[in-house]
Amino acid sequence: MDFVHIKLFKDIANTKSISRAAQLHGISQSAATQRVQELEKTLKVRLLDRGRRPLVLTDAGRLFYDFCREVLRHKEDFDVSLDRLKGRLEGVVRVASIYSVGISELSHLEQVFSSRLPSAELRIEYLRPERIYEVILSEQADLGLLSYPEASRDIKVIPWREEEMVVAVSPGHSLAAKERVEPVDLTGEDYVGFDDDLPISRGLKRFFREHRVEVNPVMHFDNIQMIKEAVALGSGVSILPACALRFEIAQGRLVAVPLAPPGLRRPLGIIHLRRKRFNQATLSFLHLLKEEPLATQISGQLPVVP
């Protein structure tokens, strides 16, 4: 039994799937199954109830899962303590982010971080929200950046910032000439939105219900970039974070019109495992995120009307 077997079993228990855990570890499902069988042979007990879907741990499996968590936590504590003992700030910071936080924003933060800790490495991966929770739980990432974050028994949320939401239209649209858009003005408009399973989509649908607005959904996507392109081509209107529109506004491809009354905002948060012990590099990047609410600064500079 080694740390590889222990971490694999922990991920199987978290994902309730041998195949998904195998993907996280970069091995085949048969290899993962074989390792579980080796563990069961060593411990002389069944760890998984294979007759149920999704997978369920046996009583022995739950006991071993708790053991795995404690072993890996102690190993992480040891690694962090050893790193601090050596007095080094070297390390890798693994960040999982939704696409709409902005590659340009994180590139700026990466430059600042690199100037502060030139020996550290910042790795950023862009994923859908549900995948961010998965990589945090499986400890493939240290920090997650996403909208409408949800805390759980294992996930802690740090509020990060709130982004003003505006109406995005093409320059030739009738709403582009308005100083502000009332919710009722959107009634009947062709609307380009987010996929239904995304938290931001549920938030915007709640906004429409509260204001008794019925739009005409014509397209939906899983990322802001595709929505902006569809709006710029005249496919409909949308409601998007103001900070995500600055380039298209500067190019004259989109117009961002504030909502009246203001107040619709998209909350962004930082998530991590509750019992996570960060290395010094990750702590430094977390402090940088808290001190640089970049999108708020950019939003205040947006030319929201032509």
C-alpha positions as CSV (number, residue, x, y, z in Angstrom):
1,M,0.0,0.0,0.0
2,D,1.4,3.4,-1.0
3,F,0.3,7.0,-1.4
4,V,-0.7,6.3,-5.0
5,H,-3.2,3.6,-3.9
6,I,-4.4,5.7,-1.0
7,K,-5.1,8.8,-3.2
8,L,-6.7,6.8,-5.9
9,F,-9.2,5.2,-3.4
10,K,-9.9,8.6,-1.9
11,D,-10.8,9.9,-5.4
12,I,-12.9,6.9,-6.2
13,A,-14.9,7.6,-3.0
14,N,-15.2,11.3,-3.8
15,T,-16.4,10.8,-7.4
16,K,-18.3,7.6,-6.8
17,S,-16.8,6.3,-10.0
18,I,-13.7,4.1,-10.7
19,S,-13.6,5.4,-14.3
20,R,-13.7,9.0,-13.4
21,A,-11.0,8.6,-10.7
22,A,-8.9,6.7,-13.2
23,Q,-9.1,9.6,-15.6
24,L,-8.0,12.0,-12.8
25,H,-5.0,9.8,-12.3
26,G,-4.2,9.3,-16.0
27,I,-4.6,5.5,-15.9
28,S,-7.1,3.0,-17.4
29,Q,-10.2,1.9,-15.7
30,S,-8.9,-1.7,-15.6
31,A,-5.7,-0.5,-13.9
32,A,-7.7,1.4,-11.3
33,T,-9.9,-1.6,-10.7
34,Q,-6.8,-3.8,-10.2
35,R,-5.4,-1.4,-7.6
36,V,-8.6,-1.5,-5.7
37,Q,-8.6,-5.3,-5.8
38,E,-5.0,-5.2,-4.5
39,L,-6.1,-3.0,-1.6
40,E,-9.0,-5.4,-0.8
41,K,-6.6,-8.4,-0.9
42,T,-4.2,-6.7,1.4
43,L,-6.9,-5.6,3.9
44,K,-8.9,-8.8,3.4
45,V,-12.2,-6.9,3.2
46,R,-14.5,-5.5,0.5
47,L,-14.2,-1.8,0.2
48,L,-16.8,-1.1,-2.6
49,D,-20.3,-2.3,-3.1
50,R,-20.0,-3.0,-6.9
51,G,-23.7,-4.0,-7.2
52,R,-24.9,-0.4,-6.8
53,R,-24.6,2.6,-9.0
54,P,-23.2,5.1,-8.4
55,L,-20.6,3.2,-6.4
56,V,-21.2,2.9,-2.6
57,L,-18.6,2.3,0.0
58,T,-19.0,-0.7,2.4
59,D,-18.6,-0.1,6.1
60,A,-15.0,-1.1,5.8
61,G,-14.7,1.2,2.8
62,R,-15.9,4.2,4.7
63,L,-13.4,3.3,7.5
64,F,-10.6,3.1,5.0
65,Y,-11.7,6.3,3.3
66,D,-11.4,8.2,6.6
67,F,-8.0,6.6,7.0
68,C,-6.9,7.8,3.5
69,R,-8.1,11.3,4.2
70,E,-6.1,11.5,7.4
71,V,-3.0,10.0,5.9
72,L,-3.0,12.4,3.0
73,R,-3.7,15.4,5.3
74,H,-0.7,14.5,7.4
75,K,1.4,14.1,4.4
76,E,0.3,17.5,3.1
77,D,1.0,19.0,6.5
78,F,4.5,17.4,6.5
79,D,5.2,18.7,3.0
80,V,4.1,22.2,3.9
81,S,6.0,22.2,7.2
82,L,9.2,20.9,5.5
83,D,8.9,23.6,2.8
84,R,8.6,26.3,5.5
85,L,11.5,24.7,7.4
86,K,13.7,25.1,4.4
87,G,12.7,28.7,4.3
88,R,11.8,28.6,0.6
89,L,9.0,30.2,-1.3
90,E,9.4,28.0,-4.3
91,G,6.4,26.0,-5.2
92,V,3.6,25.5,-7.7
93,V,0.2,27.3,-7.5
94,R,-2.6,25.4,-9.3
95,V,-5.6,27.5,-10.1
96,A,-8.8,26.4,-11.9
97,S,-10.9,29.2,-13.3
98,I,-14.0,29.7,-15.3
99,Y,-13.3,31.2,-18.7
100,S,-15.2,34.5,-18.0
101,V,-12.9,35.6,-15.2
102,G,-10.7,36.8,-18.1
103,I,-7.5,35.5,-19.5
104,S,-6.2,39.0,-19.7
105,E,-6.9,39.6,-16.0
106,L,-5.2,36.5,-14.9
107,S,-2.3,37.2,-17.2
108,H,-1.9,40.5,-15.4
109,L,-2.0,38.8,-12.0
110,E,0.5,36.2,-13.3
111,Q,2.9,39.0,-14.2
112,V,2.6,40.7,-10.7
113,F,2.9,37.3,-9.0
114,S,6.0,36.4,-11.1
115,S,7.7,39.7,-10.1
116,R,7.1,39.0,-6.4
117,L,8.0,35.3,-6.5
118,P,10.2,34.6,-9.5
119,S,11.0,31.1,-8.3
120,A,7.3,30.0,-8.0
121,E,5.2,28.6,-10.8
122,L,1.6,29.6,-11.5
123,R,-0.5,27.0,-13.4
124,I,-4.0,28.2,-14.6
125,E,-6.5,25.9,-16.2
126,Y,-9.9,27.1,-17.6
127,L,-12.8,24.8,-16.9
128,R,-16.6,24.7,-16.6
129,P,-17.9,25.3,-13.1
130,E,-18.7,21.7,-12.3
131,R,-15.2,20.6,-13.3
132,I,-13.7,23.2,-11.0
133,Y,-15.4,21.6,-8.0
134,E,-14.2,18.2,-9.1
135,V,-10.5,19.2,-9.4
136,I,-10.6,21.0,-6.1
137,L,-12.1,17.9,-4.4
138,S,-9.6,15.7,-6.0
139,E,-6.8,18.1,-5.0
140,Q,-5.7,18.6,-8.6
141,A,-6.0,22.3,-8.0
142,D,-5.4,24.5,-5.0
143,L,-7.7,27.3,-5.7
144,G,-10.9,27.7,-7.8
145,L,-12.3,30.9,-9.3
146,L,-15.9,30.8,-10.3
147,S,-19.2,32.7,-10.1
148,Y,-22.1,31.9,-7.7
149,P,-19.8,29.7,-5.6
150,E,-21.4,27.2,-3.3
151,A,-19.9,26.0,0.0
152,S,-20.2,22.4,1.2
153,R,-18.9,20.2,3.9
154,D,-15.6,19.9,2.1
155,I,-15.5,23.2,0.1
156,K,-14.9,26.6,1.6
157,V,-15.9,29.8,-0.2
158,I,-14.0,33.1,0.1
159,P,-16.1,36.0,-1.4
160,W,-13.9,37.7,-4.0
161,R,-15.8,40.4,-5.8
162,E,-19.2,41.3,-7.4
163,E,-19.3,42.3,-11.1
164,E,-21.9,44.7,-12.5
165,M,-24.2,43.1,-15.1
166,V,-25.2,45.2,-18.1
167,V,-27.2,44.7,-21.3
168,A,-25.0,43.8,-24.2
169,V,-26.3,44.8,-27.7
170,S,-24.9,45.3,-31.2
171,P,-24.3,49.0,-32.1
172,G,-27.3,49.0,-34.5
173,H,-29.8,47.7,-32.0
174,S,-32.6,50.0,-30.8
175,L,-31.6,49.6,-27.2
176,A,-28.0,50.8,-28.0
177,A,-29.2,54.4,-27.9
178,K,-30.7,54.2,-24.4
179,E,-28.8,55.6,-21.4
180,R,-30.3,52.9,-19.3
181,V,-32.5,49.8,-19.9
182,E,-35.5,49.1,-17.8
183,P,-36.1,45.3,-17.3
184,V,-39.5,45.7,-19.1
185,D,-37.6,47.0,-22.2
186,L,-36.3,43.4,-22.6
187,T,-39.7,41.9,-22.9
188,G,-40.0,40.0,-26.2
189,E,-36.4,40.6,-27.2
190,D,-34.4,37.8,-28.8
191,Y,-32.1,36.7,-26.1
192,V,-28.7,34.9,-26.2
193,G,-28.1,33.3,-22.9
194,F,-26.0,30.7,-21.0
195,D,-26.6,27.0,-20.9
196,D,-29.4,26.1,-18.4
197,D,-27.1,24.1,-16.2
198,L,-24.8,27.0,-15.4
199,P,-25.3,29.0,-12.1
200,I,-25.2,32.3,-14.0
201,S,-28.2,31.1,-16.1
202,R,-30.2,30.3,-13.0
203,G,-29.4,33.7,-11.6
204,L,-30.5,35.6,-14.7
205,K,-33.7,33.6,-14.9
206,R,-34.5,34.5,-11.3
207,F,-33.9,38.2,-12.3
208,F,-36.4,37.9,-15.2
209,R,-39.0,36.2,-13.0
210,E,-38.7,38.9,-10.3
211,H,-39.3,41.6,-12.9
212,R,-41.9,39.6,-14.8
213,V,-39.9,39.8,-18.0
214,E,-40.3,37.2,-20.8
215,V,-37.5,37.2,-23.4
216,N,-37.3,35.1,-26.5
217,P,-34.4,32.6,-26.1
218,V,-32.8,32.1,-29.4
219,M,-29.3,30.7,-28.5
220,H,-27.4,29.5,-25.5
221,F,-23.7,28.8,-24.9
222,D,-21.5,27.7,-22.1
223,N,-19.1,30.6,-22.3
224,I,-19.2,34.4,-22.5
225,Q,-17.0,34.7,-25.6
226,M,-19.5,32.8,-27.8
227,I,-22.4,34.9,-26.4
228,K,-20.5,38.1,-27.2
229,E,-19.9,36.9,-30.8
230,A,-23.6,36.1,-31.3
231,V,-24.7,39.4,-29.9
232,A,-22.2,41.3,-32.1
233,L,-23.6,39.5,-35.2
234,G,-27.1,40.7,-34.3
235,S,-28.6,37.4,-33.1
236,G,-30.1,39.0,-30.0
237,V,-29.3,40.8,-26.7
238,S,-27.8,39.5,-23.6
239,I,-26.9,40.4,-20.0
240,L,-23.2,40.0,-19.2
241,P,-20.6,41.3,-16.8
242,A,-19.5,44.8,-17.8
243,C,-15.8,43.9,-17.3
244,A,-16.1,41.2,-19.9
245,L,-17.1,43.6,-22.7
246,R,-14.3,46.2,-22.7
247,F,-12.4,44.9,-25.8
248,E,-15.6,44.6,-27.9
249,I,-16.7,48.1,-26.8
250,A,-13.3,49.6,-27.7
251,Q,-13.6,47.9,-31.1
252,G,-17.1,49.3,-31.7
253,R,-18.6,45.8,-32.0
254,L,-20.7,45.9,-28.8
255,V,-22.5,48.5,-26.7
256,A,-23.0,47.9,-23.0
257,V,-26.1,49.7,-21.5
258,P,-26.5,49.9,-17.7
259,L,-29.7,48.4,-16.2
260,A,-32.1,50.6,-14.3
261,P,-32.3,50.3,-11.4
262,P,-28.7,49.1,-11.0
263,G,-27.8,46.4,-8.6
264,L,-27.7,43.2,-10.7
265,R,-24.3,41.7,-10.0
266,R,-22.5,38.5,-10.6
267,P,-20.7,37.2,-7.4
268,L,-17.3,35.7,-7.9
269,G,-15.6,33.6,-5.2
270,I,-12.5,31.7,-4.5
271,I,-13.0,28.1,-3.4
272,H,-10.6,25.6,-1.8
273,L,-10.8,22.5,0.4
274,R,-11.7,23.4,4.0
275,R,-8.7,21.6,5.5
276,K,-6.3,22.5,2.8
277,R,-2.8,23.5,3.9
278,F,-1.3,25.9,1.4
279,N,2.4,26.2,0.5
280,Q,3.8,29.7,0.8
281,A,3.5,30.4,-3.0
282,T,-0.2,29.6,-2.9
283,L,-0.7,31.8,0.2
284,S,1.0,34.7,-1.6
285,F,-1.2,34.3,-4.7
286,L,-4.3,34.2,-2.5
287,H,-3.2,37.4,-0.9
288,L,-2.7,38.9,-4.4
289,L,-6.2,38.0,-5.4
290,K,-7.7,39.7,-2.4
291,E,-5.7,42.9,-2.8
292,E,-6.3,43.3,-6.6
293,P,-10.0,43.5,-7.5
294,L,-9.0,44.1,-11.1
295,A,-12.4,43.7,-12.7
296,T,-14.0,46.3,-10.5
297,Q,-11.3,48.9,-11.5
298,I,-11.8,48.0,-15.2
299,S,-15.6,48.1,-14.9
300,G,-15.4,51.7,-13.6
301,Q,-13.6,52.8,-16.7
302,L,-15.9,51.2,-19.3
303,P,-17.5,53.4,-21.9
304,V,-20.9,51.8,-21.5
305,V,-22.6,54.0,-24.1
306,P,-21.3,55.1,-27.5
